[in-house]
Amino acid sequence: MKSNGIWVALCCASSLLACTGIAAEKKAEKLTCCQEAAAQGKECRHRCCVAAHKEGKSCTKCNPNKEDLNSKKNAKKAPATAEK
């Protein structure tokens, strides 16, 4: 009877460890359309993004956390550090 309890405890512990490993893998974020374009050295061609960028704003539909503005700031900083 005690050995059954040990096996149950081991199975529960291993399943918890497996679940945390799977959750950690899912945290990898998907790039937004603007981030993908910036990675290729291009500008995003979505209409909503183009209109927002002309106004100096972020497209809230495609970039709810203003990721496109962050990638533009990083792109501007990179050439400045390369010149020094």
Buried (B, 14 or more C-beta within 10 A) or exposed (E): EEEEEEEEEEEEEEEEEEEEEEEEEEEEEEEBBBBEBBEEEEEBEBEBBEEBBEEEEBBEEBBEEBBBBBBBEEEEEEEEEEEE
